[in-house]
Amino acid sequence: MIARAVTHALVGLDPRRVEVEAHVQRGLPGFAIVGLVDRAVQEAKHRIRSGVASAELPWPDGRITVSLAPAQLKKEGSGFDLPIALAILAAARSVPPDALDGLAAVGELGLDGRVRPVGGVLAVAEGAARNGIDRLLCAVESAEEAALAGVEPLPIRHLAEAVAYLKGEHVPVFEPNGRGVAPEPKLPDLAEVRGQERARRALEIAAAGRHNLLLAGPPGTGKTMLARRLPSILPPLEPHEALEVTRIHSVAGLVRASRPLIAHPPFRAPHHGASSPAIVGGGAGPRPGEATLAHHGVLLLDELAEFQRPALEALRQPLEDGVVTIARVGGHATYPARFQLVATMNLCPCGARGDPAATCTCSAQRLTAFRDKLSRALLDRFDMVVTAPRPRAHELAAPAAEASFNVRDRVVSARRRLVASVPRRTDDADELLSRAVERLPLSARGRARVARVARTLAALAGSECVDAQHVAEALSYRTPRELEPR
Amino acid sequence: MIRGLSRSQLPPLLRAIHDPPRRLYVRGDSELDVLMKPAAAVVGARACSPYGAQVARMLARELSALGLVVVSGLARGIDAEAHRGALDGGGTTVAVLGCGIDRDYPAAHAELARRITESGGLIVSEYEPGVEPAPWRFPARNRIIAGLCAATVVVEARERSGALITADFALEEGRDVLAVPGEITSALSAGTNALLKLGATPVTEVADVLELFGLLREERPKQRADGPAAVVLEALPATMDELVQRTGLAAGAVAAALAELELNGLASDGEGIFRATAGS
């Protein structure tokens, strides 16, 4: 006797339809699962057996073969427990086999038969919706997330509940709690930073134009403190962006079950010891890295020069294309990774440069090695570089500064203006830009960066066109000579 | 092209020192006259400050623009800035090596060496091709730098810096020694300030060097700043945040004013501190 259930496997973030076929035949009792499954799926046998027993359902006599098709697709994770159990029960006719038509199932089984949530439910539900399936059997905790994809979630707590539903004895009801959106994370506020007018201004421009920003300076000048406050001046995500971000974070197991939708730009700050797979993603069955988790949000690399060079170089693809491609023998996975990069660094290994009160003790060779770590290609990806010298004591005594929500208002209106129409340069501005290319060490790429930042400045000022003044200010954010590799 | 000069072919100034090199190797296609022209050495620390780098480059640019040959040691820091400044000024510059004439040391300056020979300058060394760079060869190299020049300018030097050795050689041979004053709290200026105390001529503008050669800088119309740029220029040196506080202008306006000053060559920036450009 054969029965079939439908679920979805994820390739990267892409859901693929998987048919779970169960066949119970006469013979010596046995249980085999085939179809390129990983250890977690092999172990499903034990969970399913106990789960079925706990639901007080008979375990079919005979030889059970479960096949997950398509067979050449790698399958991993515990989300296959529920569909496999249902297919076996249908094959044994404990539930009517045709009751499985038109629905998909996903969830992990406990030994006591309870259904546990798994990661990636949003992507799985979207796959179901795309394949014309309108109902998804899943754990109660996953229901809010599944509902975001537009399918009807059938929230169940226990395997017995699923069986009752399939027999037509019970209808699980999904009650949206009306709070599907994740709460706004408590973000540190710009009002807490005193002084640093220049860096604050740079942060606002970077937020408005989504420019990558590098803050350089001696330790203790508040670089990290400022960088951590960037999310607090970013506008909330657009609905489609929120879905994308939620999908990624769900696969990584980072969403809150009761309020899954992530509506605010994510903020990721990996430690500088992070390996290149941790940052761009990787592993045998590829996993999204920090760059992908920061999609539509902010990636902060604190102490940029301390990161391993391979990790930094790996960031060049996402910075250029907005995606990460991970190639494996069994195919490749593509993850979106369109993030805003904010980085901080000292001006030399000992940290004294830029601090009038200290003397740098670095040797010339050490200094060169430090600067060589940042390739020109990487530095070129920063639209804006700001050197933050040590503030004097009287700056620290300055009155509290502007709060984040004020700045965010300006950022929101500037972004709106940039979408509505791109400001054009006036003749004066063009002339100033050409003069700058002539007189300053400014490459073609550098010129393009200055032009981009000038555009954002015009939008922030509410100006119709890019004036000479905007270009002049934009010029002050170009890469300073002391950071250029020699 | 590499040529070898015997002691009798050495430029007269170099031949006049008390232990002139036995042979001098010359790399580059330019006429050997380059070595006979009036020359000034611009030397200093390898790990220099942005201030030192700026001064070295500016001095070398102005000196070379007036036809002086700028001599230095192709090392990192002040030396390299001096060569670059001379190239910026469209003049000729001579690099003296402390290793074999065919070597570029440090290797990172191979490109700089190429530019020096291509723009009419020369690379010289007393060591035949293939000699490895070694620490004890650099003081000997410094005597050639001092020997080729009528005047030596030390831009930045710690106490017991190699640049002070160059200055000592210059003094022994009775050549002029000039030093650029620095902050008395900065270790990088300890050597130069000590030279000044001993009687070296302080350099506060290019004219101080030119005077020794009987040259006069033509009076160029002074670039002038107006509006916010003038206000900002008055308040230098300062960080951008200090300028915001001192001038009462917004951060954006200060940034724009500074960019304008930089473009007009009136100010420059190093590690976040902006300074008015000396001599302009």
Interface residues (C-beta under 8 A of the other chain):
Chain A: G195 Q196 E197 R198 R200 R201 A216 G217 L347 R353 G354 P356 T359 C360 C362 S363 A364 L367 T368 T387 A388 P389 P391 R392 H394 E395 A398 L432 R435 A436 R439 L440 L457 Q469 H470 A472 E473 L475 S476 Y477 P480 E482 R486
Chain B: R46 A47 P50 R76 G77 A80 A108 S186 A187 L188 T239 M240 D241 E242 V244 Q245 A250 A251 G252 A253 V254 A255 A256 A257 L258 A259 E260 E262 L263 G265 D269 G270 E271 G272 I273
